[in-house]
Amino acid sequence: MATRLPASVSLLRERDFRLLFSGQVVSLFGDGMVSVALAFAVIGLGGSASDVGVVLAARSLTLVATLLAGGVVADRLSPRSVMVGADLVRLVSQGLLGALLIAGRPDVWTIAALAGVGGAATGFFNPASTGLLPAVVRGEGLQQANALRALAMSAGRIGGPIAAGLLVATAGAGWALAVDAATFAVSAAFLSRLRLPAGAEREAGSFLAELREGWEAFRSRTWLWSFVAGAAFGNLVYGCWNVVGPVVAEERLGGATAWGLIIAASGAGGIAGGIVALRVNARRPLLLATLALWAFFAPLALLALELPATVVALGALVAEVGLVLSNTVWESTLQRHVPVSTLSRVSAYDWFGSMAFQPVGLALWGPIAAAIGNDGALWLAFVLGVVSVLVLLAVREIRTLPPFPAPAGQML
């Protein structure tokens, strides 16, 4: 007798979602390997911390730079085509980088250039992936689908770095990047097998006209741009955690071991958040998504209070539960309320707004901590984060938006 799947993962019975999800599981595992593999590739060649920064920045900056173009191209062609193309580009760039490291000693700028190519491809992939899901899953199942993807992402954040570390230690960074390249081949193979409904025909305009059309669709929805603005500010603020957190851990929590415990707890919280999101059915989804962010900034205060690493780790776990729940509910709401014809472009503005301020935050909090002290910086970031949630709650559309669009002829 066949085993019956629980209702919370019943989408896995559907062939196309199962293919999409399987490819995402493998690809997200590979994504979890990248930062570790790239960093130790540079270090293994005798590179400095600045060299590691150059390589990681090249990947991050090209990703952000191509997001808007990726949204336009995905809406012009098809999200699936763009995702397959991006996977193939990443297969080549990561595979070539792995081969160069296995065969010889490439210079840092070659590594940075190939990392930048991979980042640019990811910039095309991400908005297309948001645009593809409504073609595979009905509106009622979107939150379940996004929750399952969040679970895969959290598992990849835990398993990917561990696998990369083991490969680097035993075989070398080149082999870790070769395995990462193979995950993109698997993802492309699964995507190519999807059976998708024919898309509606539409007349394509110029690139700039389509970019403006996406901007109008983004700008005209107050709930959309206000939530993205809040996320952008939150990412800027949370740069303090990534910059000041390791320093505080080194000074009074026990060093890298303690910080590793805290980060591992955060990854476990992501898995718990995905499980919670599978079961939640909110009547006011953006109100829930905003309230879930209250916990996100708490670890900043726990660090400033000089509490033990175990308490900070528990706070990081709870924070990640809130973040993953918020992100899952948010993405499902976006996919339900924005027409498929503009969804990839609107998603590109969402990705761009959310990610563009991350590098700024990473650059700002070091000088701020130098000026007012580590604890002062942590408290400032905590207060600013809480204020950003309060500002979002003041937006009427955030508090009142229903889970599904109003019937035709009614305004949201």
TORKOL-4160 file (C-alpha; in steps of 0.2 Angstrom, whole numbers, padded with zeros to 4 digits, m for minus):
412
<pt num="1" X="0000" Y="0000" Z="0000"/>
<pt num="2" X="0007" Y="0017" Z="m0005"/>
<pt num="3" X="0012" Y="0029" Z="0009"/>
<pt num="4" X="0001" Y="0044" Z="0010"/>
<pt num="5" X="0010" Y="0061" Z="0011"/>
<pt num="6" X="0005" Y="0073" Z="0025"/>
<pt num="7" X="m0007" Y="0087" Z="0019"/>
<pt num="8" X="0007" Y="0099" Z="0023"/>
<pt num="9" X="0018" Y="0092" Z="0009"/>
<pt num="10" X="0004" Y="0086" Z="m0002"/>
<pt num="11" X="0011" Y="0097" Z="m0016"/>
<pt num="12" X="0025" Y="0084" Z="m0018"/>
<pt num="13" X="0012" Y="0072" Z="m0026"/>
<pt num="14" X="0011" Y="0084" Z="m0041"/>
<pt num="15" X="0024" Y="0080" Z="m0055"/>
<pt num="16" X="0029" Y="0097" Z="m0060"/>
<pt num="17" X="0031" Y="0104" Z="m0043"/>
<pt num="18" X="0041" Y="0088" Z="m0038"/>
<pt num="19" X="0053" Y="0091" Z="m0052"/>
<pt num="20" X="0054" Y="0110" Z="m0048"/>
<pt num="21" X="0057" Y="0106" Z="m0030"/>
<pt num="22" X="0070" Y="0092" Z="m0033"/>
<pt num="23" X="0080" Y="0104" Z="m0044"/>
<pt num="24" X="0079" Y="0118" Z="m0031"/>
<pt num="25" X="0085" Y="0106" Z="m0017"/>
<pt num="26" X="0101" Y="0102" Z="m0026"/>
<pt num="27" X="0104" Y="0119" Z="m0032"/>
<pt num="28" X="0101" Y="0127" Z="m0015"/>
<pt num="29" X="0113" Y="0115" Z="m0008"/>
<pt num="30" X="0126" Y="0120" Z="m0020"/>
<pt num="31" X="0123" Y="0138" Z="m0016"/>
<pt num="32" X="0127" Y="0134" Z="0002"/>
<pt num="33" X="0144" Y="0128" Z="m0004"/>
<pt num="34" X="0149" Y="0144" Z="m0014"/>
<pt num="35" X="0155" Y="0156" Z="0000"/>
<pt num="36" X="0165" Y="0143" Z="0009"/>
<pt num="37" X="0173" Y="0136" Z="m0007"/>
<pt num="38" X="0177" Y="0153" Z="m0015"/>
<pt num="39" X="0185" Y="0160" Z="0002"/>
<pt num="40" X="0196" Y="0145" Z="0004"/>
<pt num="41" X="0201" Y="0145" Z="m0014"/>
<pt num="42" X="0208" Y="0162" Z="m0012"/>
<pt num="43" X="0216" Y="0158" Z="0005"/>
<pt num="44" X="0223" Y="0142" Z="m0003"/>
<pt num="45" X="0232" Y="0153" Z="m0016"/>
<pt num="46" X="0240" Y="0164" Z="m0002"/>
<pt num="47" X="0227" Y="0177" Z="m0004"/>
<pt num="48" X="0223" Y="0190" Z="0010"/>
<pt num="49" X="0206" Y="0194" Z="0019"/>
<pt num="50" X="0205" Y="0209" Z="0006"/>
<pt num="51" X="0207" Y="0197" Z="m0008"/>
<pt num="52" X="0193" Y="0186" Z="m0001"/>
<pt num="53" X="0182" Y="0202" Z="0000"/>
<pt num="54" X="0186" Y="0206" Z="m0018"/>
<pt num="55" X="0180" Y="0189" Z="m0024"/>
<pt num="56" X="0164" Y="0189" Z="m0013"/>
<pt num="57" X="0160" Y="0207" Z="m0018"/>
<pt num="58" X="0162" Y="0203" Z="m0036"/>
<pt num="59" X="0149" Y="0189" Z="m0035"/>
<pt num="60" X="0137" Y="0200" Z="m0024"/>
<pt num="61" X="0138" Y="0216" Z="m0035"/>
<pt num="62" X="0135" Y="0207" Z="m0052"/>
<pt num="63" X="0120" Y="0198" Z="m0044"/>
<pt num="64" X="0112" Y="0215" Z="m0039"/>
<pt num="65" X="0117" Y="0223" Z="m0055"/>
<pt num="66" X="0108" Y="0210" Z="m0066"/>
<pt num="67" X="0092" Y="0208" Z="m0056"/>
<pt num="68" X="0081" Y="0221" Z="m0065"/>
<pt num="69" X="0087" Y="0215" Z="m0082"/>
<pt num="70" X="0083" Y="0197" Z="m0077"/>
<pt num="71" X="0065" Y="0202" Z="m0073"/>
<pt num="72" X="0063" Y="0210" Z="m0090"/>
<pt num="73" X="0070" Y="0195" Z="m0099"/>
<pt num="74" X="0060" Y="0182" Z="m0089"/>
<pt num="75" X="0044" Y="0191" Z="m0093"/>
<pt num="76" X="0049" Y="0193" Z="m0111"/>
<pt num="77" X="0054" Y="0175" Z="m0114"/>
<pt num="78" X="0048" Y="0163" Z="m0100"/>
<pt num="79" X="0054" Y="0161" Z="m0083"/>
<pt num="80" X="0059" Y="0143" Z="m0086"/>
<pt num="81" X="0070" Y="0147" Z="m0101"/>
<pt num="82" X="0079" Y="0161" Z="m0091"/>
<pt num="83" X="0082" Y="0149" Z="m0076"/>
<pt num="84" X="0088" Y="0135" Z="m0087"/>
<pt num="85" X="0100" Y="0147" Z="m0096"/>
<pt num="86" X="0106" Y="0154" Z="m0079"/>
<pt num="87" X="0110" Y="0137" Z="m0073"/>
<pt num="88" X="0120" Y="0133" Z="m0089"/>
<pt num="89" X="0130" Y="0149" Z="m0087"/>
<pt num="90" X="0133" Y="0144" Z="m0069"/>
<pt num="91" X="0138" Y="0127" Z="m0073"/>
<pt num="92" X="0151" Y="0133" Z="m0085"/>
<pt num="93" X="0158" Y="0147" Z="m0074"/>
<pt num="94" X="0159" Y="0137" Z="m0058"/>
<pt num="95" X="0165" Y="0121" Z="m0068"/>
<pt num="96" X="0179" Y="0132" Z="m0077"/>
<pt num="97" X="0184" Y="0139" Z="m0060"/>
<pt num="98" X="0185" Y="0122" Z="m0052"/>
<pt num="99" X="0195" Y="0115" Z="m0066"/>
<pt num="100" X="0207" Y="0130" Z="m0065"/>
<pt num="101" X="0210" Y="0127" Z="m0047"/>
<pt num="102" X="0212" Y="0108" Z="m0049"/>
<pt num="103" X="0224" Y="0110" Z="m0063"/>
<pt num="104" X="0234" Y="0125" Z="m0057"/>
<pt num="105" X="0235" Y="0142" Z="m0048"/>
<pt num="106" X="0223" Y="0155" Z="m0056"/>
<pt num="107" X="0226" Y="0173" Z="m0050"/>
<pt num="108" X="0213" Y="0182" Z="m0038"/>
<pt num="109" X="0206" Y="0192" Z="m0052"/>
<pt num="110" X="0202" Y="0177" Z="m0063"/>
<pt num="111" X="0193" Y="0170" Z="m0048"/>
<pt num="112" X="0184" Y="0186" Z="m0045"/>
<pt num="113" X="0179" Y="0187" Z="m0064"/>
<pt num="114" X="0172" Y="0170" Z="m0064"/>
<pt num="115" X="0163" Y="0172" Z="m0048"/>
<pt num="116" X="0156" Y="0188" Z="m0055"/>
<pt num="117" X="0149" Y="0178" Z="m0070"/>
<pt num="118" X="0141" Y="0166" Z="m0058"/>
<pt num="119" X="0133" Y="0181" Z="m0048"/>
<pt num="120" X="0126" Y="0189" Z="m0064"/>
<pt num="121" X="0118" Y="0173" Z="m0069"/>
<pt num="122" X="0110" Y="0171" Z="m0052"/>
<pt num="123" X="0103" Y="0189" Z="m0054"/>
<pt num="124" X="0094" Y="0183" Z="m0069"/>
<pt num="125" X="0088" Y="0167" Z="m0060"/>
<pt num="126" X="0081" Y="0174" Z="m0044"/>
<pt num="127" X="0067" Y="0185" Z="m0051"/>
<pt num="128" X="0063" Y="0171" Z="m0064"/>
<pt num="129" X="0061" Y="0158" Z="m0050"/>
<pt num="130" X="0048" Y="0169" Z="m0042"/>
<pt num="131" X="0039" Y="0171" Z="m0058"/>
<pt num="132" X="0039" Y="0153" Z="m0063"/>
<pt num="133" X="0030" Y="0146" Z="m0047"/>
<pt num="134" X="0012" Y="0152" Z="m0051"/>
<pt num="135" X="0013" Y="0143" Z="m0067"/>
<pt num="136" X="0017" Y="0127" Z="m0058"/>
<pt num="137" X="0006" Y="0129" Z="m0042"/>
<pt num="138" X="m0011" Y="0135" Z="m0040"/>
<pt num="139" X="m0014" Y="0150" Z="m0029"/>
<pt num="140" X="m0020" Y="0140" Z="m0014"/>
<pt num="141" X="m0004" Y="0130" Z="m0014"/>
<pt num="142" X="0009" Y="0144" Z="m0016"/>
<pt num="143" X="0012" Y="0146" Z="0003"/>
<pt num="144" X="0015" Y="0128" Z="0005"/>
<pt num="145" X="0027" Y="0128" Z="m0010"/>
<pt num="146" X="0037" Y="0143" Z="m0004"/>
<pt num="147" X="0038" Y="0135" Z="0013"/>
<pt num="148" X="0045" Y="0119" Z="0006"/>
<pt num="149" X="0057" Y="0130" Z="m0004"/>
<pt num="150" X="0062" Y="0139" Z="0012"/>
<pt num="151" X="0065" Y="0122" Z="0021"/>
<pt num="152" X="0077" Y="0117" Z="0006"/>
<pt num="153" X="0086" Y="0134" Z="0008"/>
<pt num="154" X="0088" Y="0132" Z="0026"/>
<pt num="155" X="0094" Y="0114" Z="0024"/>
<pt num="156" X="0106" Y="0120" Z="0011"/>
<pt num="157" X="0113" Y="0134" Z="0022"/>
<pt num="158" X="0117" Y="0120" Z="0035"/>
<pt num="159" X="0123" Y="0106" Z="0024"/>
<pt num="160" X="0131" Y="0116" Z="0010"/>
<pt num="161" X="0145" Y="0124" Z="0020"/>
<pt num="162" X="0148" Y="0108" Z="0029"/>
<pt num="163" X="0150" Y="0098" Z="0013"/>
<pt num="164" X="0161" Y="0112" Z="0006"/>
<pt num="165" X="0172" Y="0112" Z="0021"/>
<pt num="166" X="0175" Y="0093" Z="0020"/>
<pt num="167" X="0179" Y="0094" Z="0002"/>
<pt num="168" X="0191" Y="0108" Z="0004"/>
<pt num="169" X="0199" Y="0099" Z="0018"/>
<pt num="170" X="0201" Y="0082" Z="0009"/>
<pt num="171" X="0201" Y="0086" Z="m0009"/>
<pt num="172" X="0203" Y="0105" Z="m0011"/>
<pt num="173" X="0193" Y="0120" Z="m0016"/>
<pt num="174" X="0193" Y="0116" Z="m0034"/>
<pt num="175" X="0183" Y="0100" Z="m0031"/>
<pt num="176" X="0171" Y="0109" Z="m0020"/>
<pt num="177" X="0167" Y="0121" Z="m0034"/>
<pt num="178" X="0166" Y="0106" Z="m0047"/>
<pt num="179" X="0152" Y="0098" Z="m0036"/>
<pt num="180" X="0144" Y="0115" Z="m0035"/>
<pt num="181" X="0144" Y="0116" Z="m0054"/>
<pt num="182" X="0136" Y="0099" Z="m0055"/>
<pt num="183" X="0121" Y="0105" Z="m0045"/>
<pt num="184" X="0117" Y="0118" Z="m0058"/>
<pt num="185" X="0117" Y="0104" Z="m0071"/>
<pt num="186" X="0105" Y="0094" Z="m0061"/>
<pt num="187" X="0094" Y="0109" Z="m0058"/>
<pt num="188" X="0093" Y="0113" Z="m0077"/>
<pt num="189" X="0089" Y="0095" Z="m0081"/>
<pt num="190" X="0074" Y="0095" Z="m0069"/>
<pt num="191" X="0068" Y="0112" Z="m0075"/>
<pt num="192" X="0069" Y="0106" Z="m0094"/>
<pt num="193" X="0056" Y="0092" Z="m0090"/>
<pt num="194" X="0043" Y="0104" Z="m0083"/>
<pt num="195" X="0026" Y="0103" Z="m0093"/>
<pt num="196" X="0020" Y="0121" Z="m0092"/>
<pt num="197" X="0004" Y="0129" Z="m0099"/>
<pt num="198" X="0006" Y="0140" Z="m0114"/>
<pt num="199" X="0009" Y="0158" Z="m0109"/>
<pt num="200" X="m0002" Y="0172" Z="m0114"/>
<pt num="201" X="0004" Y="0181" Z="m0130"/>
<pt num="202" X="0009" Y="0199" Z="m0127"/>
<pt num="203" X="0017" Y="0212" Z="m0137"/>
<pt num="204" X="0035" Y="0216" Z="m0131"/>
<pt num="205" X="0040" Y="0234" Z="m0130"/>
<pt num="206" X="0058" Y="0241" Z="m0129"/>
<pt num="207" X="0068" Y="0235" Z="m0114"/>
<pt num="208" X="0066" Y="0252" Z="m0105"/>
<pt num="209" X="0048" Y="0252" Z="m0108"/>
<pt num="210" X="0046" Y="0235" Z="m0100"/>
<pt num="211" X="0057" Y="0240" Z="m0086"/>
<pt num="212" X="0046" Y="0256" Z="m0083"/>
<pt num="213" X="0030" Y="0245" Z="m0084"/>
<pt num="214" X="0037" Y="0234" Z="m0071"/>
<pt num="215" X="0041" Y="0249" Z="m0060"/>
<pt num="216" X="0023" Y="0256" Z="m0062"/>
<pt num="217" X="0016" Y="0239" Z="m0057"/>
<pt num="218" X="0028" Y="0239" Z="m0042"/>
<pt num="219" X="0025" Y="0258" Z="m0037"/>
<pt num="220" X="0007" Y="0257" Z="m0039"/>
<pt num="221" X="0004" Y="0245" Z="m0024"/>
<pt num="222" X="0008" Y="0253" Z="m0008"/>
<pt num="223" X="0009" Y="0237" Z="0002"/>
<pt num="224" X="0022" Y="0231" Z="m0010"/>
<pt num="225" X="0034" Y="0245" Z="m0011"/>
<pt num="226" X="0032" Y="0249" Z="0008"/>
<pt num="227" X="0036" Y="0231" Z="0013"/>
<pt num="228" X="0051" Y="0231" Z="0001"/>
<pt num="229" X="0057" Y="0247" Z="0008"/>
<pt num="230" X="0056" Y="0240" Z="0026"/>
<pt num="231" X="0066" Y="0225" Z="0020"/>
<pt num="232" X="0079" Y="0235" Z="0012"/>
<pt num="233" X="0081" Y="0246" Z="0028"/>
<pt num="234" X="0081" Y="0230" Z="0039"/>
<pt num="235" X="0095" Y="0222" Z="0028"/>
<pt num="236" X="0105" Y="0238" Z="0030"/>
<pt num="237" X="0103" Y="0238" Z="0049"/>
<pt num="238" X="0106" Y="0219" Z="0051"/>
<pt num="239" X="0123" Y="0222" Z="0043"/>
<pt num="240" X="0128" Y="0226" Z="0061"/>
<pt num="241" X="0125" Y="0207" Z="0066"/>
<pt num="242" X="0137" Y="0201" Z="0052"/>
<pt num="243" X="0151" Y="0214" Z="0056"/>
<pt num="244" X="0150" Y="0217" Z="0074"/>
<pt num="245" X="0144" Y="0200" Z="0080"/>
<pt num="246" X="0160" Y="0190" Z="0076"/>
<pt num="247" X="0170" Y="0203" Z="0085"/>
<pt num="248" X="0159" Y="0202" Z="0101"/>
<pt num="249" X="0160" Y="0183" Z="0100"/>
<pt num="250" X="0179" Y="0183" Z="0099"/>
<pt num="251" X="0180" Y="0196" Z="0114"/>
<pt num="252" X="0168" Y="0188" Z="0126"/>
<pt num="253" X="0159" Y="0173" Z="0120"/>
<pt num="254" X="0172" Y="0160" Z="0116"/>
<pt num="255" X="0178" Y="0165" Z="0099"/>
<pt num="256" X="0174" Y="0155" Z="0082"/>
<pt num="257" X="0167" Y="0140" Z="0091"/>
<pt num="258" X="0153" Y="0151" Z="0100"/>
<pt num="259" X="0150" Y="0160" Z="0084"/>
<pt num="260" X="0148" Y="0144" Z="0074"/>
<pt num="261" X="0135" Y="0138" Z="0087"/>
<pt num="262" X="0125" Y="0154" Z="0085"/>
<pt num="263" X="0125" Y="0152" Z="0066"/>
<pt num="264" X="0121" Y="0134" Z="0067"/>
<pt num="265" X="0106" Y="0138" Z="0078"/>
<pt num="266" X="0101" Y="0151" Z="0065"/>
<pt num="267" X="0100" Y="0138" Z="0052"/>
<pt num="268" X="0090" Y="0126" Z="0063"/>
<pt num="269" X="0078" Y="0141" Z="0066"/>
<pt num="270" X="0076" Y="0142" Z="0047"/>
<pt num="271" X="0070" Y="0124" Z="0046"/>
<pt num="272" X="0058" Y="0127" Z="0060"/>
<pt num="273" X="0052" Y="0143" Z="0052"/>
<pt num="274" X="0048" Y="0133" Z="0036"/>
<pt num="275" X="0038" Y="0120" Z="0046"/>
<pt num="276" X="0028" Y="0134" Z="0054"/>
<pt num="277" X="0025" Y="0142" Z="0037"/>
<pt num="278" X="0018" Y="0125" Z="0030"/>
<pt num="279" X="0004" Y="0126" Z="0043"/>
<pt num="280" X="0000" Y="0144" Z="0044"/>
<pt num="281" X="m0015" Y="0151" Z="0035"/>
<pt num="282" X="m0016" Y="0170" Z="0039"/>
<pt num="283" X="m0032" Y="0181" Z="0035"/>
<pt num="284" X="m0020" Y="0196" Z="0035"/>
<pt num="285" X="m0004" Y="0189" Z="0028"/>
<pt num="286" X="0007" Y="0205" Z="0027"/>
<pt num="287" X="0002" Y="0209" Z="0045"/>
<pt num="288" X="0008" Y="0192" Z="0050"/>
<pt num="289" X="0024" Y="0194" Z="0040"/>
<pt num="290" X="0027" Y="0211" Z="0048"/>
<pt num="291" X="0024" Y="0204" Z="0066"/>
<pt num="292" X="0035" Y="0189" Z="0063"/>
<pt num="293" X="0050" Y="0202" Z="0061"/>
<pt num="294" X="0049" Y="0207" Z="0079"/>
<pt num="295" X="0060" Y="0193" Z="0084"/>
<pt num="296" X="0072" Y="0196" Z="0070"/>
<pt num="297" X="0082" Y="0210" Z="0078"/>
<pt num="298" X="0082" Y="0202" Z="0096"/>
<pt num="299" X="0099" Y="0194" Z="0094"/>
<pt num="300" X="0107" Y="0211" Z="0092"/>
<pt num="301" X="0101" Y="0216" Z="0110"/>
<pt num="302" X="0106" Y="0199" Z="0117"/>
<pt num="303" X="0124" Y="0202" Z="0111"/>
<pt num="304" X="0124" Y="0219" Z="0118"/>
<pt num="305" X="0117" Y="0213" Z="0135"/>
<pt num="306" X="0133" Y="0202" Z="0136"/>
<pt num="307" X="0122" Y="0186" Z="0138"/>
<pt num="308" X="0130" Y="0168" Z="0136"/>
<pt num="309" X="0132" Y="0161" Z="0119"/>
<pt num="310" X="0119" Y="0148" Z="0122"/>
<pt num="311" X="0106" Y="0162" Z="0125"/>
<pt num="312" X="0111" Y="0172" Z="0110"/>
<pt num="313" X="0110" Y="0156" Z="0100"/>
<pt num="314" X="0092" Y="0153" Z="0106"/>
<pt num="315" X="0088" Y="0171" Z="0101"/>
<pt num="316" X="0096" Y="0168" Z="0084"/>
<pt num="317" X="0085" Y="0152" Z="0082"/>
<pt num="318" X="0069" Y="0161" Z="0086"/>
<pt num="319" X="0074" Y="0176" Z="0075"/>
<pt num="320" X="0077" Y="0165" Z="0060"/>
<pt num="321" X="0060" Y="0156" Z="0063"/>
<pt num="322" X="0052" Y="0174" Z="0061"/>
<pt num="323" X="0062" Y="0178" Z="0046"/>
<pt num="324" X="0058" Y="0163" Z="0036"/>
<pt num="325" X="0040" Y="0163" Z="0041"/>
<pt num="326" X="0039" Y="0182" Z="0036"/>
<pt num="327" X="0048" Y="0179" Z="0019"/>
<pt num="328" X="0037" Y="0164" Z="0015"/>
<pt num="329" X="0021" Y="0173" Z="0018"/>
<pt num="330" X="0028" Y="0188" Z="0009"/>
<pt num="331" X="0033" Y="0179" Z="m0007"/>
<pt num="332" X="0016" Y="0169" Z="m0008"/>
<pt num="333" X="0007" Y="0186" Z="m0006"/>
<pt num="334" X="0017" Y="0194" Z="m0020"/>
<pt num="335" X="0014" Y="0179" Z="m0032"/>
<pt num="336" X="m0005" Y="0179" Z="m0028"/>
<pt num="337" X="m0008" Y="0198" Z="m0030"/>
<pt num="338" X="0004" Y="0203" Z="m0045"/>
<pt num="339" X="m0002" Y="0197" Z="m0062"/>
<pt num="340" X="0010" Y="0184" Z="m0070"/>
<pt num="341" X="0013" Y="0195" Z="m0085"/>
<pt num="342" X="0023" Y="0207" Z="m0074"/>
<pt num="343" X="0028" Y="0196" Z="m0059"/>
<pt num="344" X="0046" Y="0193" Z="m0064"/>
<pt num="345" X="0049" Y="0211" Z="m0066"/>
<pt num="346" X="0040" Y="0216" Z="m0050"/>
<pt num="347" X="0050" Y="0202" Z="m0041"/>
<pt num="348" X="0066" Y="0209" Z="m0048"/>
<pt num="349" X="0062" Y="0226" Z="m0040"/>
<pt num="350" X="0059" Y="0216" Z="m0024"/>
<pt num="351" X="0075" Y="0207" Z="m0025"/>
<pt num="352" X="0085" Y="0223" Z="m0030"/>
<pt num="353" X="0077" Y="0233" Z="m0016"/>
<pt num="354" X="0080" Y="0220" Z="m0003"/>
<pt num="355" X="0098" Y="0216" Z="m0008"/>
<pt num="356" X="0105" Y="0232" Z="m0014"/>
<pt num="357" X="0108" Y="0239" Z="0004"/>
<pt num="358" X="0117" Y="0223" Z="0011"/>
<pt num="359" X="0134" Y="0229" Z="0005"/>
<pt num="360" X="0130" Y="0247" Z="0012"/>
<pt num="361" X="0126" Y="0239" Z="0029"/>
<pt num="362" X="0142" Y="0229" Z="0029"/>
<pt num="363" X="0152" Y="0244" Z="0025"/>
<pt num="364" X="0144" Y="0256" Z="0037"/>
<pt num="365" X="0143" Y="0246" Z="0054"/>
<pt num="366" X="0162" Y="0244" Z="0056"/>
<pt num="367" X="0165" Y="0263" Z="0057"/>
<pt num="368" X="0149" Y="0266" Z="0067"/>
<pt num="369" X="0156" Y="0253" Z="0080"/>
<pt num="370" X="0173" Y="0261" Z="0080"/>
<pt num="371" X="0164" Y="0278" Z="0084"/>
<pt num="372" X="0152" Y="0273" Z="0098"/>
<pt num="373" X="0158" Y="0255" Z="0103"/>
<pt num="374" X="0152" Y="0238" Z="0099"/>
<pt num="375" X="0138" Y="0238" Z="0111"/>
<pt num="376" X="0133" Y="0255" Z="0106"/>
<pt num="377" X="0132" Y="0249" Z="0088"/>
<pt num="378" X="0122" Y="0234" Z="0093"/>
<pt num="379" X="0109" Y="0244" Z="0103"/>
<pt num="380" X="0107" Y="0257" Z="0089"/>
<pt num="381" X="0104" Y="0243" Z="0076"/>
<pt num="382" X="0091" Y="0235" Z="0087"/>
<pt num="383" X="0082" Y="0251" Z="0090"/>
<pt num="384" X="0082" Y="0255" Z="0072"/>
<pt num="385" X="0076" Y="0238" Z="0067"/>
<pt num="386" X="0061" Y="0239" Z="0080"/>
<pt num="387" X="0057" Y="0256" Z="0073"/>
<pt num="388" X="0056" Y="0249" Z="0055"/>
<pt num="389" X="0044" Y="0236" Z="0060"/>
<pt num="390" X="0033" Y="0250" Z="0069"/>
<pt num="391" X="0033" Y="0260" Z="0053"/>
<pt num="392" X="0027" Y="0245" Z="0043"/>
<pt num="393" X="0013" Y="0242" Z="0055"/>
<pt num="394" X="0007" Y="0260" Z="0052"/>
<pt num="395" X="0004" Y="0257" Z="0034"/>
<pt num="396" X="m0015" Y="0253" Z="0032"/>
<pt num="397" X="m0012" Y="0241" Z="0017"/>
<pt num="398" X="0000" Y="0231" Z="0027"/>
<pt num="399" X="m0012" Y="0228" Z="0040"/>
<pt num="400" X="m0027" Y="0225" Z="0029"/>
<pt num="401" X="m0022" Y="0216" Z="0013"/>
<pt num="402" X="m0031" Y="0199" Z="0011"/>
<pt num="403" X="m0023" Y="0183" Z="0006"/>
<pt num="404" X="m0030" Y="0184" Z="m0012"/>
<pt num="405" X="m0034" Y="0198" Z="m0024"/>
<pt num="406" X="m0051" Y="0206" Z="m0023"/>
<pt num="407" X="m0063" Y="0201" Z="m0037"/>
<pt num="408" X="m0062" Y="0210" Z="m0054"/>
<pt num="409" X="m0067" Y="0228" Z="m0054"/>
<pt num="410" X="m0063" Y="0230" Z="m0035"/>
<pt num="411" X="m0048" Y="0240" Z="m0030"/>
<pt num="412" X="m0035" Y="0233" Z="m0018"/>
